[in-house]
Amino acid sequence: MPCKRRARAQAAALLAVVGVLGATRASRGELRAIWAVDDGTKVAADAPDQPLARGNGVFTPRPAQVRLFGARNEVVAFQLILVGGRATTTEVRVRLPAVGPIVNGPLSDDPDRYFLGRRIELFAQHYQHVRERSASLNWQPGSAAEPRVPLGWLPDALVPLRTDAPLTVPAGRNQGVWVDLFLPPRTPPGRYRGTLTVEVGGQPCTLAGCRLPIELEVLPLTLPQQPSLRTMVYFSGSDDDRDVVVARYLPRPWEAPEAAVEALRARHFLLARRHRLTLFIGRDQAPTEVLRRQLSGEAFNRTAGYEGPGEGWAWTST
């Protein structure tokens, strides 16, 4: 009997080792390809064979490299496309610690101080299944004027990736990672380099793009804090619309304290300012302190938890 128990224990141990190795193998080495593309192209999740993977305006495959340029006080971006292999790949991590002097400072998970020190942002692309094209009054369906927009699983929302947050890349599908680089106004002009790494199961993967050189040229130009294009984007964040925005964050939107609701609004305004957009609610019948702070720029300085384009800029009528 002791021999049989020992044999069973040895067999169980062997199966456990095989299981661990099998799990490791399932998470590693299953990516089929890694490539990059600019920030103006939508790459569907269910279309893994893309001509742009053979080279485009920001990416060359041989040798694999991403090349970007931008002015100071600008946010430049590109997309990293991870192509799944024959099996789902788990525990995928993307890291870009620095591109020359473009490096994050101390970061906070406090949503009211999110942008302080944040020069490099990574986002996982979330996909929406588009089955048919939306109707429009601007063109006749089926005519030459109708935009040729692909259908299928198209990238939509960008979900911020926390440090060391893992990704899962489904078999035979694309998973995009959006990369934002903020070039502070005092960045010295020049060419800078960094390396984006893709790890699977805690180890660098073996594809050519798993260590992807990034070259960034910072031009001797500085974009002004005031945006050159005036925008006015309606934001459904008023008290009359608590079931639209507030309900996404708070369980009882109509009963939520005004301070909590106002904090949600402020975070949306900070996000818009980061990308040179001006939100408005338009429900106030008279000027408020919140509006005064937004117009004066006080709502968009470091004391208010903001760093980026338009920092401290005050709106004027000229």
C-alpha positions as CSV (number, residue, x, y, z in Angstrom):
1,M,0.0,0.0,0.0
2,P,2.7,2.6,0.8
3,C,4.2,1.9,-2.6
4,K,0.9,2.5,-4.3
5,R,0.4,5.8,-2.3
6,R,3.9,6.8,-3.3
7,A,3.2,6.0,-6.9
8,R,0.0,8.0,-6.9
9,A,1.8,11.0,-5.3
10,Q,4.5,10.9,-7.9
11,A,1.9,10.7,-10.7
12,A,0.0,13.6,-9.2
13,A,3.2,15.6,-8.9
14,L,4.0,14.9,-12.5
15,L,0.6,15.9,-13.7
16,A,0.9,19.1,-11.7
17,V,4.2,19.9,-13.4
18,V,2.8,19.1,-16.8
19,G,-0.2,21.3,-16.1
20,V,2.1,24.3,-15.1
21,L,4.2,23.8,-18.2
22,G,1.1,23.6,-20.3
23,A,-0.4,26.7,-18.8
24,T,2.9,28.5,-19.3
25,R,3.1,27.4,-22.9
26,A,-0.5,28.5,-23.5
27,S,0.3,32.0,-22.3
28,R,3.7,32.3,-24.0
29,G,4.6,32.4,-27.6
30,E,1.1,32.4,-29.1
31,L,1.2,35.9,-30.5
32,R,1.4,35.7,-34.3
33,A,2.6,39.3,-35.0
34,I,3.2,42.7,-33.5
35,W,3.0,45.9,-35.6
36,A,2.1,49.5,-35.2
37,V,0.0,52.1,-37.1
38,D,-0.9,55.8,-36.7
39,D,-3.6,57.3,-34.6
40,G,-6.0,57.9,-37.4
41,T,-6.7,54.3,-38.6
42,K,-9.3,51.9,-37.2
43,V,-8.0,48.3,-37.2
44,A,-10.9,45.8,-36.7
45,A,-10.4,43.1,-34.2
46,D,-11.7,40.4,-36.5
47,A,-9.4,41.3,-39.5
48,P,-5.9,40.0,-38.5
49,D,-4.5,40.1,-42.0
50,Q,-3.8,43.8,-42.6
51,P,-1.7,45.3,-45.5
52,L,-0.6,48.1,-43.2
53,A,1.3,45.5,-41.1
54,R,3.8,45.4,-44.0
55,G,4.7,49.0,-43.3
56,N,2.9,52.4,-43.0
57,G,3.6,56.0,-42.2
58,V,4.9,55.4,-38.7
59,F,6.0,51.7,-38.8
60,T,8.6,49.8,-40.7
61,P,8.7,46.0,-40.2
62,R,12.4,45.3,-41.2
63,P,13.9,46.3,-38.9
64,A,10.8,46.8,-36.8
65,Q,10.6,50.4,-35.7
66,V,8.1,53.2,-34.9
67,R,9.0,56.8,-35.9
68,L,7.0,59.8,-34.6
69,F,7.4,63.6,-34.6
70,G,5.7,66.3,-32.8
71,A,5.8,69.8,-31.4
72,R,6.3,70.7,-27.8
73,N,3.1,70.9,-25.8
74,E,1.5,68.4,-28.1
75,V,0.1,64.9,-27.5
76,V,1.3,62.5,-30.2
77,A,0.0,58.9,-30.5
78,F,0.2,55.6,-32.2
79,Q,-1.4,52.2,-32.0
80,L,0.3,48.9,-31.2
81,I,-1.5,45.9,-32.7
82,L,-1.1,42.5,-31.1
83,V,-2.2,39.7,-33.4
84,G,-3.3,36.5,-31.7
85,G,-2.0,33.1,-32.8
86,R,-3.7,29.7,-32.8
87,A,-4.5,29.9,-29.1
88,T,-5.6,32.7,-26.7
89,T,-2.6,34.5,-25.2
90,T,-3.0,35.6,-21.6
91,E,-0.8,37.6,-19.2
92,V,0.4,40.0,-22.0
93,R,2.0,43.2,-20.7
94,V,3.1,46.2,-22.7
95,R,5.7,48.6,-21.3
96,L,7.1,51.9,-22.5
97,P,9.1,53.4,-19.6
98,A,10.6,56.4,-21.5
99,V,11.3,57.9,-24.8
100,G,14.3,60.1,-24.2
101,P,13.3,62.8,-21.7
102,I,9.6,61.8,-22.1
103,V,9.1,59.9,-18.9
104,N,6.4,59.7,-16.3
105,G,6.9,61.4,-12.9
106,P,5.3,60.1,-9.7
107,L,1.8,59.0,-10.7
108,S,-1.4,58.8,-8.6
109,D,-4.4,56.6,-9.0
110,D,-6.5,59.5,-7.6
111,P,-8.8,60.4,-10.5
112,D,-8.6,64.1,-9.4
113,R,-4.8,64.1,-9.9
114,Y,-4.5,61.6,-12.7
115,F,-2.8,63.9,-15.2
116,L,0.0,65.2,-12.9
117,G,3.3,63.9,-14.1
118,R,1.7,61.7,-16.8
119,R,3.7,61.9,-20.0
120,I,3.1,58.4,-21.3
121,E,-0.3,56.8,-21.3
122,L,-1.3,53.3,-22.5
123,F,-4.8,52.2,-23.2
124,A,-6.4,48.9,-24.1
125,Q,-8.8,49.3,-27.1
126,H,-12.3,48.1,-26.4
127,Y,-14.2,46.9,-29.5
128,Q,-17.8,47.5,-30.6
129,H,-19.6,45.1,-33.0
130,V,-20.9,47.2,-35.9
131,R,-23.3,45.2,-37.9
132,E,-24.6,47.9,-40.2
133,R,-23.8,51.4,-41.2
134,S,-25.6,54.2,-39.5
135,A,-28.0,56.3,-41.6
136,S,-27.3,59.9,-42.4
137,L,-28.9,62.9,-44.0
138,N,-25.5,63.8,-45.6
139,W,-25.5,61.1,-48.3
140,Q,-27.7,58.7,-50.2
141,P,-27.3,55.1,-49.1
142,G,-25.4,53.2,-51.7
143,S,-24.2,56.3,-53.5
144,A,-20.6,57.3,-54.2
145,A,-20.8,59.9,-51.4
146,E,-21.4,57.2,-48.7
147,P,-18.2,56.8,-46.6
148,R,-16.6,53.4,-46.9
149,V,-16.5,52.5,-43.2
150,P,-15.7,48.8,-42.4
151,L,-18.1,46.7,-40.4
152,G,-17.2,44.2,-37.8
153,W,-15.5,44.5,-34.4
154,L,-14.2,48.1,-34.5
155,P,-12.2,49.9,-31.9
156,D,-14.2,52.3,-29.8
157,A,-13.5,53.1,-26.2
158,L,-9.9,53.4,-24.8
159,V,-9.5,51.8,-21.4
160,P,-6.5,53.2,-19.4
161,L,-4.0,50.4,-18.6
162,R,-2.6,50.6,-15.1
163,T,1.0,49.7,-14.5
164,D,1.5,45.9,-15.0
165,A,-2.1,45.4,-16.0
166,P,-2.3,42.3,-18.1
167,L,-4.0,41.9,-21.5
168,T,-5.6,38.9,-23.1
169,V,-5.2,38.5,-26.9
170,P,-7.9,36.2,-28.4
171,A,-6.8,33.6,-30.9
172,G,-6.7,34.9,-34.5
173,R,-7.8,38.4,-33.5
174,N,-6.2,41.8,-33.1
175,Q,-5.9,43.6,-29.8
176,G,-4.9,47.2,-30.0
177,V,-3.0,49.2,-27.4
178,W,-3.2,53.0,-27.8
179,V,-0.1,54.9,-26.8
180,D,-0.2,58.7,-26.0
181,L,3.0,60.7,-25.5
182,F,2.7,64.2,-24.1
183,L,5.7,66.5,-25.0
184,P,6.0,69.1,-22.3
185,P,6.6,72.7,-23.4
186,R,10.2,72.8,-22.1
187,T,11.3,69.6,-23.9
188,P,14.6,70.3,-25.8
189,P,14.2,69.8,-29.5
190,G,16.0,66.7,-30.9
191,R,15.7,63.0,-31.7
192,Y,15.0,60.7,-28.9
193,R,14.7,56.9,-28.6
194,G,13.0,54.4,-26.4
195,T,12.0,50.8,-26.4
196,L,8.5,49.4,-26.1
197,T,8.5,45.8,-24.8
198,V,5.8,43.1,-25.0
199,E,6.0,40.4,-22.3
200,V,4.0,37.2,-22.2
201,G,3.8,35.3,-18.9
202,G,6.4,37.6,-17.3
203,Q,9.0,37.0,-20.0
204,P,9.8,39.0,-23.2
205,C,8.2,37.3,-26.2
206,T,10.2,36.2,-29.2
207,L,8.8,38.1,-32.1
208,A,10.7,40.9,-33.8
209,G,8.2,43.5,-32.4
210,C,8.5,42.3,-28.8
211,R,11.3,44.9,-28.3
212,L,10.1,47.7,-30.6
213,P,12.4,50.7,-31.0
214,I,10.6,54.1,-30.8
215,E,12.1,57.1,-32.4
216,L,10.6,60.5,-31.5
217,E,11.6,63.8,-33.1
218,V,10.7,66.8,-31.0
219,L,10.5,69.8,-33.3
220,P,11.8,73.3,-32.3
221,L,8.2,74.5,-32.2
222,T,5.9,75.0,-29.2
223,L,2.1,74.8,-29.5
224,P,0.4,77.6,-27.7
225,Q,-1.8,76.9,-24.6
226,Q,-4.7,78.4,-26.4
227,P,-6.1,76.0,-29.0
228,S,-6.0,77.3,-32.6
229,L,-9.4,75.6,-33.3
230,R,-12.3,76.6,-31.1
231,T,-14.5,73.8,-30.1
232,M,-17.8,73.6,-28.2
233,V,-18.7,70.0,-27.3
234,Y,-22.0,69.4,-25.5
235,F,-21.6,67.3,-22.4
236,S,-24.5,65.5,-20.8
237,G,-23.4,66.1,-17.3
238,S,-26.0,68.5,-15.9
239,D,-28.3,67.7,-13.0
240,D,-31.1,67.0,-15.5
241,D,-29.0,64.3,-17.1
242,R,-27.8,62.4,-14.1
243,D,-29.1,59.2,-15.6
244,V,-26.7,59.6,-18.5
245,V,-23.3,60.3,-17.1
246,V,-23.5,60.1,-13.3
247,A,-25.4,56.8,-13.4
248,R,-22.3,55.2,-15.0
249,Y,-20.3,55.9,-11.9
250,L,-22.6,56.2,-8.9
251,P,-25.3,53.6,-8.0
252,R,-28.0,56.2,-7.1
253,P,-27.3,59.1,-9.4
254,W,-30.4,61.2,-8.4
255,E,-29.5,60.9,-4.7
256,A,-25.7,61.4,-5.1
257,P,-24.2,64.4,-3.2
258,E,-23.6,67.4,-5.4
259,A,-19.9,67.4,-4.5
260,A,-19.5,63.9,-5.8
261,V,-21.4,64.8,-9.0
262,E,-19.3,68.0,-9.5
263,A,-16.1,66.0,-9.1
264,L,-17.2,63.7,-11.9
265,R,-17.9,66.6,-14.1
266,A,-14.5,68.2,-13.4
267,R,-12.7,65.0,-14.4
268,H,-14.5,65.0,-17.8
269,F,-13.5,68.6,-18.3
270,L,-9.9,67.8,-17.5
271,L,-9.9,64.9,-20.0
272,A,-11.3,67.2,-22.7
273,R,-8.7,69.9,-21.9
274,R,-5.9,67.3,-22.3
275,H,-7.0,66.9,-25.9
276,R,-7.8,70.6,-26.6
277,L,-11.6,70.2,-26.5
278,T,-14.0,72.6,-24.7
279,L,-16.9,71.0,-23.1
280,F,-20.1,72.8,-22.1
281,I,-23.2,71.9,-20.3
282,G,-25.3,75.0,-21.0
283,R,-28.0,74.5,-18.4
284,D,-26.9,77.3,-16.0
285,Q,-29.0,80.5,-16.2
286,A,-26.4,82.6,-14.5
287,P,-22.6,82.5,-14.0
288,T,-21.4,80.1,-11.3
289,E,-18.1,79.7,-9.4
290,V,-17.4,76.5,-11.3
291,L,-17.8,78.3,-14.7
292,R,-15.7,81.2,-13.4
293,R,-12.8,78.8,-12.5
294,Q,-13.1,77.1,-15.9
295,L,-13.0,80.4,-17.9
296,S,-10.2,81.8,-15.8
297,G,-8.1,78.7,-16.2
298,E,-8.0,78.0,-12.4
299,A,-9.8,74.6,-13.0
300,F,-7.0,73.5,-15.3
301,N,-3.7,74.1,-13.4
302,R,-1.6,71.9,-11.2
303,T,-3.4,72.9,-8.0
304,A,-6.5,71.6,-9.7
305,G,-4.7,68.3,-10.6
306,Y,-4.0,69.1,-14.2
307,E,-0.9,69.1,-16.4
308,G,-0.9,69.1,-20.2
309,P,-2.0,71.2,-23.2
310,G,-4.0,74.3,-22.2
311,E,-2.6,74.3,-18.7
312,G,-3.8,77.5,-16.9
313,W,-5.1,79.0,-20.1
314,A,-7.9,81.5,-19.6
315,W,-10.7,81.8,-22.1
316,T,-11.0,85.2,-23.7
317,S,-13.3,86.7,-26.3
318,T,-10.5,87.4,-28.7
